[in-house]
C-alpha cells in the first residue's frame, strides 16, 4: 500500500499538477479504480487536492517539505548567494542535491526570457548529463562512481557522455579543478558550469549556472561559481 501511495505522489513530478484521474492511473500503471481510491484517501489527509476534476499536490506536502533539515538549511544558506551569482552573471542559477543516480533540483533562479531548460524545481535529471550532477558525482563516495560505471550511461542529447572511460577522465578533471562543465549534454544549445557544496567533509549539493553555449565563457564564470559554492559551504558549516 505504501509503495502505491508513493507511486501516486511521484506521478505529480515535476509541476505538482494538474493531473486527471486517467493521467495518474497511466503514470502509475494502476487501474483507474485503484488510483481513484488512493487519491480520495490522500485527499482526506490534505496531501492531494481536487479542483474542477483535476488533482494537485496539497499544501500539507509543502509544509512537510519545507522543514526537511538539510534542504531547509541549504536553501536558507544558498538563496542570498545564488541571487548574487545571478546578478553578477545574468545566467540561470541552479541548486541541486543527489538522489540515487539523479540530481534533484532544489532551487532555480532565471530570467523570464531565459532559454528553455530541462531543469525544474523538484525535477530530476541524470547525474552524468548535468554540471550539477557531475560535480556531485566527482566528490561522492567511491562506491557511487563504481555503481555508475557499471551501468549503461543515459543519453539526453547526442553530446551526453555515454563512454565510461571518457566519464572517468571527466571526473578526474573535476576533482583537480574543483568545477564541472556540461556542454549541450542535457539540452542542445546550453552549457553549464558547476561547483560542489560541502557540509564539513561531505558533499551535500552543487550550485551551477547555465547559459547559451555560444555565450559561454568558462574562464570568466568559473571563479564566480566556485566562490558561490564556497560561500554556501561556509553558511552550512555555521548552521551545524
DRENFILO-863256 format. One record per residue (C-alpha): residue number from 1; residue in three letters; x, y, z. Coordinates in Angstrom, 1 decimal. Layout:
<pts>
> NUM:ALA:X:Y:Z .
...
</pts>
This chain:
<pts>
> 1:UNK:0.0:0.0:0.0 .
> 2:UNK:2.7:2.5:0.9 .
> 3:UNK:4.5:1.8:-2.4 .
> 4:UNK:1.3:2.5:-4.3 .
> 5:UNK:0.8:5.7:-2.3 .
> 6:UNK:4.3:6.9:-3.2 .
> 7:UNK:3.7:6.0:-6.9 .
> 8:UNK:0.7:8.3:-6.9 .
> 9:UNK:2.5:11.2:-5.3 .
> 10:UNK:5.6:10.7:-7.5 .
> 11:UNK:3.3:10.9:-10.6 .
> 12:UNK:2.9:14.6:-9.9 .
> 13:UNK:6.5:15.4:-10.8 .
> 14:UNK:7.7:18.0:-11.7 .
> 15:UNK:4.8:20.5:-11.6 .
> 16:UNK:2.6:19.3:-8.8 .
> 17:UNK:-0.4:19.1:-11.1 .
> 18:UNK:-2.9:19.4:-12.6 .
> 19:UNK:-3.5:15.8:-13.4 .
> 20:UNK:-6.6:13.9:-14.5 .
> 21:UNK:-7.5:10.6:-12.9 .
> 22:UNK:-6.6:8.8:-16.1 .
> 23:UNK:-3.1:10.6:-16.1 .
> 24:UNK:-2.4:9.3:-12.6 .
> 25:UNK:-3.6:5.8:-13.4 .
> 26:UNK:-1.4:5.7:-16.6 .
> 27:UNK:1.7:7.1:-15.0 .
> 28:UNK:1.4:4.6:-12.1 .
> 29:UNK:0.3:1.6:-14.2 .
> 30:UNK:-2.7:1.2:-11.9 .
> 31:UNK:-6.4:0.5:-12.6 .
> 32:UNK:-8.4:3.7:-12.5 .
> 33:UNK:-10.5:2.4:-9.6 .
> 34:UNK:-7.3:1.9:-7.5 .
> 35:UNK:-5.9:5.3:-8.4 .
> 36:UNK:-9.2:6.9:-7.6 .
> 37:UNK:-9.3:5.2:-4.1 .
> 38:UNK:-5.8:6.3:-3.3 .
> 39:UNK:-6.4:9.9:-4.5 .
> 40:UNK:-9.5:10.0:-2.3 .
> 41:UNK:-7.6:8.8:0.7 .
> 42:UNK:-4.8:11.3:0.1 .
> 43:UNK:-7.4:14.0:-0.4 .
> 44:UNK:-8.9:13.3:3.1 .
> 45:UNK:-5.4:13.9:4.5 .
> 46:UNK:-4.9:17.1:2.6 .
> 47:UNK:-1.9:15.7:0.7 .
> 48:UNK:-3.8:15.9:-2.6 .
> 49:UNK:-6.5:18.4:-3.5 .
> 50:UNK:-9.1:18.1:-6.3 .
> 51:UNK:-10.3:21.1:-8.3 .
> 52:UNK:-12.6:21.1:-11.2 .
> 53:UNK:-12.0:17.4:-11.9 .
> 54:UNK:-8.2:17.6:-11.7 .
> 55:UNK:-5.8:16.8:-9.0 .
> 56:UNK:-2.9:18.8:-7.4 .
> 57:UNK:-0.4:18.2:-4.6 .
> 58:UNK:-1.7:19.7:-1.4 .
> 59:UNK:-0.3:22.2:1.0 .
> 60:UNK:0.5:19.7:3.7 .
> 61:UNK:3.2:18.2:1.5 .
> 62:UNK:4.7:21.7:1.1 .
> 63:UNK:4.6:22.2:4.8 .
> 64:UNK:6.4:19.0:5.5 .
> 65:UNK:9.0:19.5:2.7 .
> 66:UNK:9.8:23.0:3.9 .
> 67:UNK:11.1:21.6:7.3 .
> 68:UNK:13.3:18.8:6.0 .
> 69:UNK:16.5:19.8:7.9 .
> 70:UNK:19.2:19.6:5.2 .
> 71:UNK:17.1:21.2:2.4 .
> 72:UNK:15.9:23.9:4.8 .
> 73:UNK:19.4:24.9:5.9 .
> 74:UNK:20.7:24.5:2.3 .
> 75:UNK:18.1:26.8:0.8 .
> 76:UNK:18.4:29.3:3.6 .
> 77:UNK:22.2:29.5:3.2 .
> 78:UNK:22.2:29.3:-0.6 .
> 79:UNK:19.5:31.7:-1.7 .
> 80:UNK:21.2:35.0:-1.0 .
> 81:UNK:24.4:33.8:-2.6 .
> 82:UNK:22.5:32.4:-5.6 .
> 83:UNK:20.9:35.8:-6.1 .
> 84:UNK:24.3:37.4:-6.0 .
> 85:UNK:25.6:34.9:-8.6 .
> 86:UNK:22.5:35.6:-10.8 .
> 87:UNK:23.1:39.3:-10.7 .
> 88:UNK:26.8:39.0:-11.4 .
> 89:UNK:26.4:36.6:-14.4 .
> 90:UNK:22.9:37.1:-15.8 .
> 91:UNK:22.8:33.3:-16.2 .
> 92:UNK:20.3:30.8:-14.8 .
> 93:UNK:21.4:29.6:-11.4 .
> 94:UNK:20.7:26.1:-10.1 .
> 95:UNK:20.9:24.4:-6.7 .
> 96:UNK:20.7:20.6:-6.7 .
> 97:UNK:21.2:17.6:-4.5 .
> 98:UNK:21.8:13.9:-5.3 .
> 99:UNK:19.1:11.3:-5.0 .
> 100:UNK:20.3:7.9:-6.2 .
> 101:UNK:21.8:8.3:-9.6 .
> 102:UNK:19.9:11.6:-10.3 .
> 103:UNK:20.3:15.2:-9.4 .
> 104:UNK:17.1:16.7:-7.9 .
> 105:UNK:16.8:20.5:-8.3 .
> 106:UNK:16.1:22.3:-5.0 .
> 107:UNK:16.1:25.9:-6.3 .
> 108:UNK:16.4:27.7:-9.6 .
> 109:UNK:16.7:31.4:-10.5 .
> 110:UNK:16.3:32.6:-14.1 .
> 111:UNK:15.1:35.5:-16.2 .
> 112:UNK:11.7:35.2:-17.8 .
> 113:UNK:13.3:35.4:-21.2 .
> 114:UNK:15.9:32.8:-20.5 .
> 115:UNK:16.2:29.8:-22.9 .
> 116:UNK:14.1:26.8:-22.0 .
> 117:UNK:15.9:24.3:-19.9 .
> 118:UNK:15.1:20.7:-18.9 .
> 119:UNK:15.6:21.5:-15.2 .
> 120:UNK:12.7:22.3:-12.8 .
> 121:UNK:12.5:22.7:-9.1 .
> 122:UNK:11.5:19.2:-7.8 .
> 123:UNK:12.5:17.7:-11.1 .
> 124:UNK:15.4:15.3:-11.7 .
> 125:UNK:18.0:14.6:-14.4 .
> 126:UNK:20.8:12.0:-14.6 .
> 127:UNK:24.0:12.9:-12.7 .
> 128:UNK:26.1:12.2:-15.7 .
> 129:UNK:24.3:14.6:-18.0 .
> 130:UNK:24.4:17.8:-15.9 .
> 131:UNK:27.1:20.0:-14.4 .
> 132:UNK:25.4:19.9:-11.0 .
> 133:UNK:25.3:16.1:-11.2 .
> 134:UNK:28.9:15.7:-12.3 .
> 135:UNK:30.1:17.9:-9.5 .
> 136:UNK:28.2:15.8:-7.0 .
> 137:UNK:29.4:12.6:-8.5 .
> 138:UNK:33.1:13.6:-8.6 .
> 139:UNK:33.1:14.3:-4.8 .
> 140:UNK:30.8:11.4:-3.7 .
> 141:UNK:31.9:8.1:-2.2 .
> 142:UNK:33.9:5.8:-4.4 .
> 143:UNK:31.1:3.2:-4.3 .
> 144:UNK:28.7:5.6:-6.1 .
> 145:UNK:31.1:6.2:-9.0 .
> 146:UNK:31.7:2.4:-9.3 .
> 147:UNK:27.9:1.9:-9.5 .
> 148:UNK:27.6:4.5:-12.2 .
> 149:UNK:30.5:3.0:-14.2 .
> 150:UNK:28.9:-0.5:-14.0 .
> 151:UNK:25.7:0.7:-15.7 .
> 152:UNK:24.8:1.9:-19.2 .
> 153:UNK:25.1:5.8:-19.1 .
> 154:UNK:21.9:7.6:-20.1 .
> 155:UNK:21.8:9.9:-23.1 .
> 156:UNK:19.7:13.1:-23.3 .
> 157:UNK:21.4:14.6:-26.4 .
> 158:UNK:24.0:13.5:-28.9 .
> 159:UNK:26.6:15.2:-26.7 .
> 160:UNK:25.8:13.3:-23.5 .
> 161:UNK:28.7:11.2:-22.2 .
> 162:UNK:27.9:7.5:-22.7 .
> 163:UNK:31.5:6.2:-22.7 .
> 164:UNK:32.7:5.0:-19.3 .
> 165:UNK:36.4:5.8:-19.9 .
> 166:UNK:35.5:9.3:-21.0 .
> 167:UNK:33.4:9.8:-17.9 .
> 168:UNK:36.2:8.7:-15.6 .
> 169:UNK:38.5:11.2:-17.3 .
> 170:UNK:36.0:13.9:-16.7 .
> 171:UNK:35.6:13.0:-13.1 .
> 172:UNK:39.4:13.3:-12.6 .
> 173:UNK:39.5:16.7:-14.2 .
> 174:UNK:36.6:17.9:-11.9 .
> 175:UNK:38.4:16.7:-8.8 .
> 176:UNK:41.6:18.6:-9.9 .
> 177:UNK:39.9:21.9:-11.0 .
> 178:UNK:37.0:22.0:-8.5 .
> 179:UNK:34.5:22.7:-11.2 .
> 180:UNK:32.4:20.6:-13.6 .
> 181:UNK:31.4:21.5:-17.1 .
> 182:UNK:28.5:20.3:-19.2 .
> 183:UNK:28.3:21.3:-22.8 .
> 184:UNK:25.0:20.6:-24.5 .
> 185:UNK:24.7:17.3:-22.7 .
> 186:UNK:21.3:17.9:-21.2 .
> 187:UNK:19.8:20.4:-23.7 .
> 188:UNK:21.2:21.4:-27.1 .
> 189:UNK:22.5:24.9:-27.2 .
> 190:UNK:23.0:25.2:-23.4 .
> 191:UNK:26.2:24.9:-21.5 .
> 192:UNK:26.7:24.8:-17.7 .
> 193:UNK:29.4:25.1:-15.1 .
> 194:UNK:29.0:23.8:-11.5 .
> 195:UNK:30.9:23.5:-8.2 .
> 196:UNK:30.3:21.3:-5.2 .
> 197:UNK:28.9:22.4:-1.9 .
> 198:UNK:30.2:20.7:1.3 .
> 199:UNK:28.8:20.3:4.8 .
> 200:UNK:32.0:19.6:6.7 .
> 201:UNK:33.8:17.0:4.6 .
> 202:UNK:30.7:15.7:2.9 .
> 203:UNK:29.4:16.9:-0.4 .
> 204:UNK:25.7:17.7:0.0 .
> 205:UNK:24.8:19.8:-3.0 .
> 206:UNK:26.1:21.7:-6.0 .
> 207:UNK:25.5:25.1:-7.5 .
> 208:UNK:25.6:25.9:-11.2 .
> 209:UNK:25.0:28.5:-13.9 .
> 210:UNK:23.6:27.7:-17.3 .
> 211:UNK:23.8:29.9:-20.4 .
> 212:UNK:23.6:29.6:-24.2 .
> 213:UNK:26.6:27.7:-25.4 .
> 214:UNK:27.6:30.5:-27.8 .
> 215:UNK:27.9:32.9:-24.9 .
> 216:UNK:29.6:30.6:-22.5 .
> 217:UNK:32.9:31.8:-21.1 .
> 218:UNK:34.3:29.3:-18.6 .
> 219:UNK:37.4:31.4:-17.7 .
> 220:UNK:35.2:34.3:-16.6 .
> 221:UNK:32.4:32.3:-15.0 .
> 222:UNK:34.3:29.5:-13.1 .
> 223:UNK:35.7:31.8:-10.3 .
> 224:UNK:32.2:33.2:-9.6 .
> 225:UNK:30.7:29.7:-9.4 .
> 226:UNK:33.5:28.4:-7.1 .
> 227:UNK:33.2:31.4:-4.9 .
> 228:UNK:29.4:30.9:-4.6 .
> 229:UNK:29.8:27.2:-3.7 .
> 230:UNK:32.4:28.1:-1.1 .
> 231:UNK:30.1:30.7:0.4 .
> 232:UNK:27.2:28.2:0.7 .
> 233:UNK:29.5:25.7:2.3 .
> 234:UNK:30.6:28.2:4.9 .
> 235:UNK:27.0:29.0:5.6 .
> 236:UNK:26.1:25.4:6.1 .
> 237:UNK:29.1:24.9:8.4 .
> 238:UNK:27.8:27.8:10.6 .
> 239:UNK:24.4:26.0:10.8 .
> 240:UNK:25.9:22.8:12.2 .
</pts>
